[in-house]
């Protein structure tokens, strides 16, 4: 336990908390949060209409390099909507990774679709392009899309509309693969460019679960801007928080316009009429939450600088121990949302978790693999060798921003 005490003492010195509880990731409010919240209250625009909603979308699109951003009530709803918008339907299949937070798999289930869990890379903890390509090559056949439509043109000449692309069908189940959802684990980007290219070969749309990776860049491009739609989360434990909230990132402005319409109950703009043209959703972010987000975004560079400084201190501290510190992958600039350490086996992991939590320093294991949960136990997987290895060894340690 001497080694564990050294780690606890280091963390207490780092966070200048000699006694008491140290959380895993606490929010930091050190800017204009109170000022902007008071503005909302004074204006009476505290719900889903207000200047901060529009401003937050504009500023976040500018920061990430997306053409448009649409706020949402939380990251899970944003992911659910993104999947619906690209055509994920009941009894289709969606490829993702088992090493992820439950929201990734739940959003797929909300659509009535079935997750297919494929392995992760050892240096990213994110979906492996190699595993993806291997599984697709072995299990998918491309079939001609159904329901060709003929339309009449001048002189009664019949002409086909542009032919739909061939569809990727799972040979074992006969189901359509309707999407792929890679996730950037703890803010470390996966090989998203390779994943997108592989999915293009098979006509599979990519929705990026970038919930944990605001401020992370892969080859100079912000996560969440590679796929058809990207999704961010602003939960209370994220690097930037709005209390609760999420966001969809788009490079397609028409798709973004559609998302905005759907998140606001599909209401047709009018001075007084209540007219709706399709089934919509009350996924709107309140102005109060957006005000928090605007204030937090003003400090994002300072927060990221702090995160990387803390990561370097942790890396240096664990260099001479039998505990590995998980560092950012090659070609990545990670936000280090949650710092991760890796033990030699599950027994050592569990011993550390028990000791640190009993001594007032919060630590937690990585998630249980999704395919091991009762609701997803019958889902398809590959061998998941790397995912199982990580599940037995990875622990998150305190990672709050220090300003």
C-alpha positions as CSV (number, residue, x, y, z in Angstrom):
1,X,0.0,0.0,0.0
2,X,3.0,2.3,0.2
3,X,2.9,2.9,-3.5
4,X,-0.9,3.7,-3.3
5,X,-0.2,6.2,-0.5
6,X,2.4,7.9,-2.7
7,X,-0.2,8.3,-5.4
8,X,-2.8,9.7,-3.0
9,X,-0.3,12.1,-1.5
10,X,0.7,13.3,-5.0
11,X,-3.0,13.8,-6.0
12,X,-3.6,15.8,-2.7
13,X,-0.6,18.0,-3.4
14,X,-1.7,18.5,-7.0
15,X,-5.2,19.6,-6.0
16,X,-4.0,21.4,-2.8
17,X,-6.4,19.3,-0.7
18,X,-4.5,17.8,2.2
19,X,-7.8,16.5,3.7
20,X,-11.3,15.8,2.5
21,X,-12.8,14.3,-0.6
22,X,-11.2,14.8,-4.0
23,X,-13.8,14.2,-6.8
24,X,-13.0,12.7,-10.2
25,X,-14.0,15.7,-12.2
26,X,-15.6,18.8,-10.7
27,X,-16.8,21.8,-12.8
28,X,-14.9,25.0,-12.6
29,X,-16.7,28.4,-12.8
30,X,-14.1,31.2,-13.0
31,X,-15.4,33.5,-15.7
32,X,-18.7,35.2,-16.7
33,X,-21.0,32.4,-15.6
34,X,-22.9,34.4,-12.9
35,X,-23.0,37.5,-15.1
36,X,-24.6,35.7,-18.0
37,X,-27.0,33.8,-15.8
38,X,-28.1,37.1,-14.2
39,X,-28.6,38.5,-17.7
40,X,-31.0,35.6,-18.4
41,X,-32.9,36.1,-15.2
42,X,-33.2,39.9,-15.8
43,X,-34.4,39.4,-19.4
44,X,-36.9,36.7,-18.2
45,X,-35.7,34.5,-21.2
46,X,-34.7,31.5,-19.1
47,X,-36.2,28.7,-21.3
48,X,-35.4,27.6,-24.8
49,X,-35.6,31.0,-26.5
50,X,-32.8,33.6,-25.8
51,X,-29.7,35.1,-27.2
52,X,-27.3,32.7,-25.5
53,X,-28.8,29.7,-27.3
54,X,-27.9,31.2,-30.7
55,X,-24.6,32.6,-29.5
56,X,-23.5,29.2,-28.0
57,X,-24.2,27.5,-31.3
58,X,-22.4,30.1,-33.3
59,X,-19.3,30.1,-31.0
60,X,-19.1,26.3,-30.8
61,X,-19.3,25.9,-34.6
62,X,-16.5,28.5,-34.9
63,X,-14.4,26.7,-32.3
64,X,-14.7,23.2,-33.7
65,X,-14.6,24.1,-37.4
66,X,-18.1,22.8,-38.0
67,X,-20.3,24.7,-40.5
68,X,-23.3,24.6,-38.1
69,X,-24.0,23.5,-34.5
70,X,-27.3,22.7,-32.9
71,X,-27.7,22.6,-29.1
72,X,-29.7,19.8,-27.5
73,X,-30.9,19.0,-24.0
74,X,-28.1,16.4,-23.4
75,X,-25.6,14.4,-25.3
76,X,-27.6,11.2,-25.3
77,X,-30.6,12.9,-26.9
78,X,-28.2,14.5,-29.4
79,X,-26.8,11.1,-30.3
80,X,-30.3,9.6,-30.6
81,X,-31.4,12.4,-32.9
82,X,-28.3,12.1,-35.0
83,X,-28.9,8.4,-35.6
84,X,-32.5,9.0,-36.6
85,X,-31.5,11.7,-39.0
86,X,-29.2,9.5,-41.0
87,X,-31.8,6.8,-41.3
88,X,-31.2,4.3,-38.4
89,X,-34.4,2.4,-38.1
90,X,-35.8,-0.6,-36.2
91,X,-34.2,-3.9,-36.9
92,X,-31.1,-2.4,-38.6
93,X,-27.6,-2.8,-37.1
94,X,-25.2,-0.1,-35.9
95,X,-21.5,-0.8,-35.5
96,X,-19.8,0.7,-32.4
97,X,-17.4,-0.3,-29.7
98,X,-18.1,-2.2,-26.5
99,X,-15.7,0.0,-24.5
100,X,-17.9,3.1,-24.1
101,X,-20.3,4.8,-21.8
102,X,-23.8,3.3,-21.9
103,X,-25.3,6.3,-23.7
104,X,-23.7,5.2,-27.0
105,X,-25.4,1.8,-26.9
106,X,-28.7,3.2,-25.5
107,X,-29.1,5.8,-28.3
108,X,-28.8,2.9,-30.8
109,X,-31.5,1.0,-28.9
110,X,-33.8,4.0,-28.8
111,X,-34.0,3.7,-32.6
112,X,-34.9,0.0,-32.3
113,X,-31.6,-0.9,-33.9
114,X,-29.1,-3.5,-32.7
115,X,-25.5,-2.7,-31.8
116,X,-22.6,-4.7,-33.2
117,X,-19.6,-4.4,-30.9
118,X,-16.1,-4.4,-32.5
119,X,-12.8,-4.2,-30.8
120,X,-10.7,-1.1,-30.0
121,X,-7.1,-0.1,-30.7
122,X,-4.5,-0.5,-27.9
123,X,-3.1,3.0,-28.4
124,X,-6.5,4.9,-28.6
125,X,-9.1,2.8,-26.7
126,X,-11.3,3.8,-29.6
127,X,-12.9,1.7,-32.4
128,X,-10.2,-0.1,-34.4
129,X,-10.2,0.5,-38.2
130,X,-8.5,-2.9,-38.6
131,X,-11.2,-4.6,-36.6
132,X,-13.9,-2.7,-38.5
133,X,-12.4,-3.6,-42.0
134,X,-11.9,-7.2,-41.0
135,X,-15.5,-7.7,-39.7
136,X,-17.0,-5.9,-42.7
137,X,-15.0,-7.9,-45.2
138,X,-16.1,-11.2,-43.5
139,X,-19.7,-10.4,-42.8
140,X,-21.1,-7.9,-45.3
141,X,-22.4,-8.3,-48.8
142,X,-23.5,-5.3,-50.9
143,X,-27.0,-5.7,-52.2
144,X,-28.9,-3.5,-54.6
145,X,-31.3,-1.1,-52.9
146,X,-35.0,-1.9,-53.2
147,X,-37.9,0.4,-54.3
148,X,-36.5,1.9,-57.5
149,X,-38.9,4.7,-58.5
150,X,-39.8,5.6,-62.1
151,X,-40.9,9.1,-62.9
152,X,-42.5,10.6,-66.0
153,X,-40.8,13.4,-67.9
154,X,-41.5,15.3,-71.1
155,X,-42.9,13.4,-74.1
156,X,-43.9,10.6,-71.7
157,X,-40.3,9.3,-71.7
158,X,-39.7,7.2,-68.6
159,X,-36.4,7.9,-66.9
160,X,-35.0,6.4,-63.7
161,X,-34.1,8.6,-60.8
162,X,-30.5,8.4,-59.6
163,X,-30.0,4.8,-58.5
164,X,-29.7,4.4,-54.7
165,X,-26.3,3.1,-53.6
166,X,-25.9,-0.6,-52.8
167,X,-26.7,-1.4,-49.2
168,X,-24.4,-3.2,-46.8
169,X,-26.3,-6.3,-45.5
170,X,-25.1,-8.6,-42.7
171,X,-24.9,-12.0,-44.4
172,X,-25.6,-13.8,-41.1
173,X,-28.7,-11.8,-40.0
174,X,-30.0,-10.3,-43.3
175,X,-30.1,-6.9,-41.6
176,X,-28.9,-3.6,-43.0
177,X,-25.9,-1.9,-41.4
178,X,-27.4,1.6,-41.0
179,X,-24.5,3.4,-39.3
180,X,-21.2,3.3,-37.5
181,X,-20.6,5.1,-34.2
182,X,-17.0,5.4,-33.1
183,X,-16.3,7.1,-29.7
184,X,-13.3,9.1,-28.6
185,X,-12.5,7.5,-25.3
186,X,-11.6,9.9,-22.4
187,X,-11.0,12.6,-25.0
188,X,-8.3,10.6,-26.9
189,X,-9.2,10.6,-30.7
190,X,-9.6,7.3,-32.4
191,X,-8.4,6.8,-36.0
192,X,-11.5,8.5,-37.3
193,X,-10.2,9.3,-40.8
194,X,-9.5,5.6,-41.5
195,X,-12.9,4.7,-40.0
196,X,-14.7,7.2,-42.2
197,X,-12.9,6.0,-45.3
198,X,-13.7,2.3,-44.6
199,X,-17.3,3.1,-44.0
200,X,-17.5,5.0,-47.4
201,X,-16.5,1.8,-49.1
202,X,-19.5,0.1,-47.6
203,X,-21.9,3.1,-47.9
204,X,-22.2,3.4,-44.1
205,X,-22.8,6.8,-42.5
206,X,-20.6,7.7,-39.5
207,X,-21.9,9.5,-36.4
208,X,-19.0,10.5,-34.2
209,X,-19.6,10.2,-30.5
210,X,-17.3,13.1,-29.5
211,X,-19.1,13.5,-26.1
212,X,-15.8,13.4,-24.2
213,X,-13.6,15.1,-26.6
214,X,-14.3,18.8,-26.8
215,X,-10.9,20.4,-27.4
216,X,-9.4,17.3,-28.9
217,X,-7.9,17.4,-32.4
218,X,-6.9,14.6,-34.8
219,X,-4.3,15.6,-37.4
220,X,-5.2,19.2,-36.7
221,X,-9.0,18.7,-37.1
222,X,-11.4,18.8,-34.2
223,X,-13.2,15.6,-33.3
224,X,-16.8,15.5,-34.2
225,X,-16.3,17.1,-37.6
226,X,-15.1,14.0,-39.6
227,X,-18.4,12.0,-39.8
228,X,-21.8,12.9,-41.1
229,X,-22.8,14.2,-37.7
230,X,-20.7,14.7,-34.5
231,X,-22.1,14.8,-31.0
232,X,-20.7,16.7,-27.9
233,X,-21.8,16.5,-24.3
234,X,-21.8,19.3,-21.7
235,X,-22.7,17.2,-18.6
236,X,-21.6,18.5,-15.2
237,X,-18.5,16.3,-15.3
238,X,-17.3,17.4,-18.8
239,X,-14.4,19.7,-19.5
240,X,-17.0,22.4,-20.4
241,X,-20.4,22.2,-18.7
242,X,-23.8,23.7,-19.2
243,X,-25.1,21.7,-16.2
244,X,-26.8,19.4,-18.7
245,X,-26.6,19.7,-22.4
246,X,-25.4,18.4,-25.7
247,X,-24.7,19.5,-29.3
248,X,-24.8,18.2,-32.8
249,X,-22.0,19.3,-35.2
250,X,-22.7,19.4,-39.0
251,X,-20.8,20.1,-42.2
252,X,-24.1,19.9,-44.1
253,X,-26.0,23.1,-43.4
254,X,-29.3,21.7,-44.7
255,X,-29.0,18.7,-42.3
256,X,-28.3,21.2,-39.5
257,X,-31.5,23.2,-40.4
258,X,-33.5,19.9,-40.3
259,X,-32.0,19.1,-36.8
260,X,-33.0,22.5,-35.5
261,X,-36.5,22.0,-36.7
262,X,-36.8,18.5,-35.2
263,X,-35.4,19.6,-31.8
264,X,-38.0,22.4,-31.5
265,X,-41.1,20.2,-31.9
266,X,-41.0,20.5,-35.7
267,X,-42.9,23.8,-35.3
268,X,-43.3,26.0,-38.4
269,X,-42.2,29.5,-37.5
270,X,-45.3,31.8,-37.2
271,X,-46.2,34.9,-35.2
272,X,-49.0,33.1,-33.4
273,X,-50.1,29.9,-35.1
274,X,-49.2,26.5,-33.6
275,X,-48.4,24.5,-36.8
276,X,-46.2,21.4,-36.9
277,X,-45.3,19.5,-40.1
278,X,-43.9,16.2,-38.7
279,X,-43.2,14.5,-35.4
280,X,-40.7,16.6,-33.5
281,X,-38.9,16.4,-30.2
282,X,-38.6,18.7,-27.2
283,X,-34.8,18.5,-27.2
284,X,-34.2,22.2,-26.8
285,X,-31.5,23.6,-24.5
286,X,-32.7,26.3,-22.2
287,X,-31.1,29.8,-22.4
288,X,-29.8,29.4,-18.8
289,X,-27.7,26.4,-19.8
290,X,-26.5,28.0,-23.0
291,X,-25.4,31.1,-20.9
292,X,-23.2,28.8,-18.8
293,X,-21.8,27.3,-22.0
294,X,-20.9,30.7,-23.5
295,X,-19.1,31.7,-20.3
296,X,-17.3,28.3,-20.1
297,X,-16.3,28.4,-23.8
298,X,-14.5,31.8,-23.2
299,X,-12.2,29.9,-20.9
300,X,-11.6,26.7,-23.0
301,X,-8.0,27.5,-23.9
302,X,-7.0,28.0,-20.3
303,X,-8.9,24.8,-19.3
304,X,-7.1,22.8,-22.0
305,X,-3.7,24.2,-21.0
306,X,-4.4,23.2,-17.4
307,X,-5.5,19.7,-18.5
308,X,-2.3,19.1,-20.5
309,X,-0.2,20.4,-17.6
310,X,-1.9,18.0,-15.2
311,X,-1.5,15.1,-17.6
312,X,2.3,15.8,-17.9
313,X,2.6,15.8,-14.1
314,X,0.8,12.5,-13.9
315,X,2.9,11.0,-16.7
316,X,6.1,12.0,-14.9
317,X,4.9,10.7,-11.6
318,X,4.0,7.2,-12.9
319,X,7.2,6.8,-15.0
320,X,9.0,4.9,-12.2
321,X,6.1,2.8,-11.1
322,X,4.6,-0.5,-12.3
323,X,1.5,1.4,-13.3
324,X,1.2,2.7,-16.9
325,X,-0.1,6.2,-17.6
326,X,-2.2,6.3,-20.8
327,X,-0.9,9.0,-23.1
328,X,-2.4,10.7,-26.2
329,X,-2.0,8.7,-29.4
330,X,0.2,9.7,-32.3
331,X,-1.2,12.6,-34.5
332,X,-3.6,13.6,-31.7
333,X,-3.9,16.6,-29.4
334,X,-6.1,15.2,-26.6
335,X,-8.1,17.2,-24.1
336,X,-7.2,14.6,-21.4
337,X,-10.7,14.8,-20.1
338,X,-10.2,11.9,-17.7
339,X,-6.6,10.7,-16.9
340,X,-6.3,7.0,-17.1
341,X,-3.8,4.6,-15.6
342,X,-3.4,0.9,-16.4
343,X,-2.6,-1.9,-13.9
344,X,-1.0,-5.2,-14.6
345,X,-4.2,-7.2,-13.7
346,X,-7.7,-6.9,-12.4
347,X,-6.7,-7.8,-8.8
348,X,-4.3,-4.8,-8.6
349,X,-6.9,-2.6,-10.2
350,X,-9.5,-3.6,-7.6
351,X,-7.1,-3.2,-4.8
352,X,-6.3,0.4,-5.9
353,X,-9.9,1.3,-6.4
354,X,-10.8,0.1,-2.9
355,X,-7.9,1.8,-1.2
356,X,-8.2,5.2,-2.9
357,X,-12.0,5.5,-2.5
358,X,-11.7,4.5,1.1
359,X,-9.1,7.3,1.6
360,X,-11.1,10.2,0.1
361,X,-9.6,10.2,-3.4
362,X,-12.2,9.2,-6.0
363,X,-11.1,6.7,-8.7
364,X,-13.2,4.5,-10.9
365,X,-12.8,1.6,-13.3
366,X,-13.4,2.0,-17.0
367,X,-16.9,0.9,-18.0
368,X,-18.1,-2.7,-18.1
369,X,-18.2,-3.8,-21.7
370,X,-21.5,-3.2,-23.3
371,X,-21.9,-6.7,-24.6
372,X,-21.6,-8.0,-20.9
373,X,-24.7,-6.0,-19.8
374,X,-28.0,-8.0,-19.8
375,X,-29.8,-5.9,-22.4
376,X,-26.9,-6.2,-24.9
377,X,-25.6,-9.7,-24.1
378,X,-26.9,-11.2,-27.4
379,X,-25.4,-8.6,-29.7
380,X,-22.8,-9.6,-32.2
381,X,-19.1,-9.0,-31.4
382,X,-15.7,-9.9,-32.7
383,X,-13.1,-11.3,-30.3
384,X,-12.8,-8.1,-28.3
385,X,-9.3,-9.0,-27.1
386,X,-8.2,-5.4,-26.5
387,X,-11.5,-4.3,-25.0
388,X,-11.4,-7.1,-22.5
389,X,-7.8,-6.3,-21.6
390,X,-8.6,-2.7,-20.9
391,X,-11.8,-3.5,-19.0
392,X,-9.7,-5.5,-16.5
393,X,-7.0,-2.9,-15.9
394,X,-8.0,0.7,-16.6
395,X,-8.7,3.2,-13.8
396,X,-9.6,6.9,-14.0
397,X,-8.0,9.3,-11.4
398,X,-8.9,12.9,-10.4
399,X,-8.8,15.1,-13.5
400,X,-10.5,18.4,-12.6
401,X,-9.3,21.6,-14.2
402,X,-6.8,23.5,-12.0
403,X,-6.8,27.2,-12.7
